[in-house]
Amino acid sequence: MRNKFLGQGEGGCQPIRIVQACLSGLHYAIRYDFSVACRSIFLW
């Protein structure tokens, strides 16, 4: 996505990149936070 303040990045909407960023953040949250890991296990 494009940063409108710095003028960097690619223009347009890229849903695959957004999903990848969400999954990456969730991966680290599960890995380093026990409460997130427990919640994600019980919600599946």
mmCIF file of the C-alpha atoms, coordinates in Angstrom:
data_MODEL
# 
_entry.id   MODEL 
# 
loop_
_atom_site.group_PDB 
_atom_site.id 
_atom_site.type_symbol 
_atom_site.label_atom_id 
_atom_site.label_alt_id 
_atom_site.label_comp_id 
_atom_site.label_asym_id 
_atom_site.label_entity_id 
_atom_site.label_seq_id 
_atom_site.pdbx_PDB_ins_code 
_atom_site.Cartn_x 
_atom_site.Cartn_y 
_atom_site.Cartn_z 
_atom_site.occupancy 
_atom_site.B_iso_or_equiv 
_atom_site.pdbx_formal_charge 
_atom_site.auth_seq_id 
_atom_site.auth_comp_id 
_atom_site.auth_asym_id 
_atom_site.auth_atom_id 
_atom_site.pdbx_PDB_model_num 
ATOM 1  C CA . MET A 1 1  ? 0.000   0.000   0.000  1.00 0.00 ? 1  MET A CA 1 
ATOM 2  C CA . ARG A 1 2  ? 1.079   3.526   -0.593 1.00 0.00 ? 2  ARG A CA 1 
ATOM 3  C CA . ASN A 1 3  ? 2.114   5.768   2.284  1.00 0.00 ? 3  ASN A CA 1 
ATOM 4  C CA . LYS A 1 4  ? 0.471   9.088   1.469  1.00 0.00 ? 4  LYS A CA 1 
ATOM 5  C CA . PHE A 1 5  ? 2.642   11.030  3.919  1.00 0.00 ? 5  PHE A CA 1 
ATOM 6  C CA . LEU A 1 6  ? 6.030   9.737   2.796  1.00 0.00 ? 6  LEU A CA 1 
ATOM 7  C CA . GLY A 1 7  ? 5.125   9.081   -0.845 1.00 0.00 ? 7  GLY A CA 1 
ATOM 8  C CA . GLN A 1 8  ? 6.577   5.574   -0.745 1.00 0.00 ? 8  GLN A CA 1 
ATOM 9  C CA . GLY A 1 9  ? 5.194   2.186   -1.661 1.00 0.00 ? 9  GLY A CA 1 
ATOM 10 C CA . GLU A 1 10 ? 3.002   0.840   -4.391 1.00 0.00 ? 10 GLU A CA 1 
ATOM 11 C CA . GLY A 1 11 ? -0.371  2.284   -5.191 1.00 0.00 ? 11 GLY A CA 1 
ATOM 12 C CA . GLY A 1 12 ? -3.596  0.332   -5.165 1.00 0.00 ? 12 GLY A CA 1 
ATOM 13 C CA . CYS A 1 13 ? -5.244  -2.172  -2.890 1.00 0.00 ? 13 CYS A CA 1 
ATOM 14 C CA . GLN A 1 14 ? -3.451  -5.488  -2.403 1.00 0.00 ? 14 GLN A CA 1 
ATOM 15 C CA . PRO A 1 15 ? -5.632  -7.821  -0.318 1.00 0.00 ? 15 PRO A CA 1 
ATOM 16 C CA . ILE A 1 16 ? -3.155  -10.708 -0.441 1.00 0.00 ? 16 ILE A CA 1 
ATOM 17 C CA . ARG A 1 17 ? -0.451  -8.566  1.141  1.00 0.00 ? 17 ARG A CA 1 
ATOM 18 C CA . ILE A 1 18 ? -2.886  -7.407  3.841  1.00 0.00 ? 18 ILE A CA 1 
ATOM 19 C CA . VAL A 1 19 ? -3.789  -11.022 4.667  1.00 0.00 ? 19 VAL A CA 1 
ATOM 20 C CA . GLN A 1 20 ? -0.101  -11.953 4.807  1.00 0.00 ? 20 GLN A CA 1 
ATOM 21 C CA . ALA A 1 21 ? 0.579   -9.121  7.259  1.00 0.00 ? 21 ALA A CA 1 
ATOM 22 C CA . CYS A 1 22 ? -2.340  -10.235 9.449  1.00 0.00 ? 22 CYS A CA 1 
ATOM 23 C CA . LEU A 1 23 ? -1.184  -13.845 9.487  1.00 0.00 ? 23 LEU A CA 1 
ATOM 24 C CA . SER A 1 24 ? 2.373   -12.800 10.273 1.00 0.00 ? 24 SER A CA 1 
ATOM 25 C CA . GLY A 1 25 ? 1.209   -10.706 13.219 1.00 0.00 ? 25 GLY A CA 1 
ATOM 26 C CA . LEU A 1 26 ? -1.013  -13.521 14.466 1.00 0.00 ? 26 LEU A CA 1 
ATOM 27 C CA . HIS A 1 27 ? 1.887   -15.955 14.184 1.00 0.00 ? 27 HIS A CA 1 
ATOM 28 C CA . TYR A 1 28 ? 4.099   -13.840 16.439 1.00 0.00 ? 28 TYR A CA 1 
ATOM 29 C CA . ALA A 1 29 ? 1.244   -13.126 18.859 1.00 0.00 ? 29 ALA A CA 1 
ATOM 30 C CA . ILE A 1 30 ? 0.561   -16.847 19.284 1.00 0.00 ? 30 ILE A CA 1 
ATOM 31 C CA . ARG A 1 31 ? 4.250   -17.615 19.586 1.00 0.00 ? 31 ARG A CA 1 
ATOM 32 C CA . TYR A 1 32 ? 5.067   -15.052 22.277 1.00 0.00 ? 32 TYR A CA 1 
ATOM 33 C CA . ASP A 1 33 ? 1.796   -14.592 24.188 1.00 0.00 ? 33 ASP A CA 1 
ATOM 34 C CA . PHE A 1 34 ? 0.354   -17.597 26.014 1.00 0.00 ? 34 PHE A CA 1 
ATOM 35 C CA . SER A 1 35 ? -3.133  -16.093 26.410 1.00 0.00 ? 35 SER A CA 1 
ATOM 36 C CA . VAL A 1 36 ? -3.453  -15.525 22.652 1.00 0.00 ? 36 VAL A CA 1 
ATOM 37 C CA . ALA A 1 37 ? -2.335  -19.105 22.016 1.00 0.00 ? 37 ALA A CA 1 
ATOM 38 C CA . CYS A 1 38 ? -4.962  -20.477 24.407 1.00 0.00 ? 38 CYS A CA 1 
ATOM 39 C CA . ARG A 1 39 ? -7.730  -18.366 22.905 1.00 0.00 ? 39 ARG A CA 1 
ATOM 40 C CA . SER A 1 40 ? -6.841  -19.344 19.367 1.00 0.00 ? 40 SER A CA 1 
ATOM 41 C CA . ILE A 1 41 ? -6.809  -23.042 20.287 1.00 0.00 ? 41 ILE A CA 1 
ATOM 42 C CA . PHE A 1 42 ? -10.228 -22.898 21.967 1.00 0.00 ? 42 PHE A CA 1 
ATOM 43 C CA . LEU A 1 43 ? -11.784 -20.862 19.140 1.00 0.00 ? 43 LEU A CA 1 
ATOM 44 C CA . TRP A 1 44 ? -10.769 -23.367 16.462 1.00 0.00 ? 44 TRP A CA 1 
# 
